Amino acid sequence: MAISTITARACLKLSLGNRSAWSTYNKRQLEEKNAEASLVNVRQLIIVGVREAVRRVQTDFKRIETTRSARIMAEKQLQAEQERLKVGSAPHASFLIFNAILRRPKATSYAPSSITTNRSPTRAAQGHDTRPL
């Protein structure tokens, strides 16, 4: 009698070496999300800083206009008091005050650096504004 041999082979493949690649992929995904969040945060800080700067400039212009109109009114009042003085009326104490105010030297430059003394809390928190309080 003849003995027959049967051979069977089974091959089972498991990809165990792929964990490192998945780990790197997930790490890069998280880094990308963090970078996007940082970008959004920087954009928001820039927008807030620009809005604060615009508000300061608008406030400075309003302050300049208010000072101009007050000066114009004081000059008109002084002219009226000078007319009264020419007519012969006794000068009022207000005449002396207006005269003293108008004899002060006029500012010729309205540069924002000489007007604005407000600090930006956002820029101070970021370390950009190092002026003392």
C-alpha positions as CSV (number, residue, x, y, z in Angstrom):
1,M,0.0,0.0,0.0
2,A,1.1,3.4,-0.8
3,I,1.2,6.2,1.7
4,S,0.0,9.5,0.4
5,T,0.9,12.8,2.0
6,I,-1.2,15.8,1.9
7,T,0.4,19.2,2.7
8,A,-1.7,22.3,3.4
9,R,-0.4,25.7,4.1
10,A,-2.2,28.7,5.4
11,C,-0.8,32.2,5.4
12,L,-2.2,34.8,7.7
13,K,-0.8,38.4,7.4
14,L,-1.4,41.0,10.0
15,S,-0.1,44.5,9.5
16,L,1.5,45.3,12.8
17,G,4.1,47.7,11.5
18,N,1.4,50.3,10.5
19,R,0.9,51.7,14.0
20,S,3.8,54.1,13.7
21,A,2.4,55.5,10.4
22,W,-1.1,56.0,11.9
23,S,0.4,57.6,15.0
24,T,2.4,60.0,12.8
25,Y,-0.6,60.8,10.7
26,N,-2.8,61.5,13.8
27,K,-0.1,63.7,15.3
28,R,0.1,65.8,12.1
29,Q,-3.7,66.1,12.0
30,L,-3.6,67.5,15.6
31,E,-0.7,69.9,14.7
32,E,-2.7,71.2,11.7
33,K,-5.8,71.8,13.9
34,N,-3.6,73.6,16.4
35,A,-2.1,75.8,13.7
36,E,-5.5,76.7,12.3
37,A,-6.7,77.6,15.8
38,S,-3.6,79.8,16.4
39,L,-4.2,81.5,13.0
40,V,-7.8,82.3,13.9
41,N,-6.7,83.6,17.3
42,V,-4.1,85.9,15.7
43,R,-6.6,87.2,13.2
44,Q,-9.0,88.0,16.0
45,L,-6.3,89.9,17.9
46,I,-5.4,91.9,14.8
47,I,-9.1,92.8,14.2
48,V,-9.5,93.9,17.9
49,G,-6.2,95.9,17.7
50,V,-7.3,97.7,14.5
51,R,-10.8,98.4,16.0
52,E,-9.1,99.9,19.1
53,A,-6.8,102.0,17.0
54,V,-9.7,103.3,14.9
55,R,-11.6,104.2,18.0
56,R,-8.6,106.1,19.4
57,V,-8.2,108.0,16.2
58,Q,-11.9,108.9,16.1
59,T,-11.7,110.0,19.7
60,D,-8.6,112.1,19.0
61,F,-10.3,113.8,16.1
62,K,-13.4,114.5,18.2
63,R,-11.2,116.0,20.9
64,I,-9.4,118.2,18.3
65,E,-12.7,119.4,16.9
66,T,-14.1,120.1,20.4
67,T,-10.9,122.1,21.3
68,R,-11.1,124.0,18.0
69,S,-14.8,124.9,18.5
70,A,-14.1,125.9,22.1
71,R,-11.2,128.1,20.9
72,I,-13.4,129.7,18.3
73,M,-16.1,130.5,20.8
74,A,-13.5,131.9,23.2
75,E,-12.1,134.1,20.4
76,K,-15.6,135.4,19.6
77,Q,-16.2,136.1,23.3
78,L,-12.9,137.9,23.5
79,Q,-13.8,140.0,20.4
80,A,-17.2,140.9,22.0
81,E,-15.4,141.9,25.2
82,Q,-12.9,144.0,23.3
83,E,-15.8,145.7,21.5
84,R,-17.3,146.5,24.9
85,L,-14.0,147.9,26.0
86,K,-13.7,150.1,23.0
87,V,-17.2,151.5,23.6
88,G,-16.2,152.3,27.1
89,S,-17.8,149.6,29.2
90,A,-15.7,148.3,32.1
91,P,-14.1,144.9,31.3
92,H,-15.5,141.9,33.1
93,A,-13.5,139.3,34.8
94,S,-14.4,137.0,31.9
95,F,-12.5,139.3,29.5
96,L,-9.3,138.8,31.5
97,I,-9.8,135.0,31.6
98,F,-10.5,134.8,27.8
99,N,-7.5,137.0,27.1
100,A,-5.3,134.8,29.3
101,I,-6.6,131.7,27.6
102,L,-6.1,133.0,24.1
103,R,-2.6,134.3,24.8
104,R,-1.4,130.7,25.5
105,P,0.7,129.4,22.6
106,K,-1.3,127.5,20.0
107,A,-0.4,123.9,19.2
108,T,0.5,123.7,15.5
109,S,0.8,120.0,15.3
110,Y,-2.0,117.6,16.0
111,A,0.1,114.4,15.8
112,P,-1.6,111.4,17.3
113,S,1.5,110.6,19.4
114,S,1.2,114.0,21.2
115,I,-2.6,113.6,21.8
116,T,-3.2,110.0,22.6
117,T,-2.2,108.8,26.1
118,N,-4.5,105.8,26.2
119,R,-2.9,102.4,26.3
120,S,-4.2,99.4,24.4
121,P,-5.0,96.6,26.9
122,T,-4.6,94.0,24.1
123,R,-1.2,95.2,23.1
124,A,-0.1,95.6,26.7
125,A,-1.2,92.0,27.4
126,Q,0.8,90.8,24.4
127,G,3.9,92.6,25.6
128,H,4.0,95.0,22.6
129,D,3.0,98.1,24.6
130,T,5.8,98.6,27.1
131,R,5.0,102.2,28.2
132,P,4.6,102.6,31.9
133,L,1.0,103.0,33.3
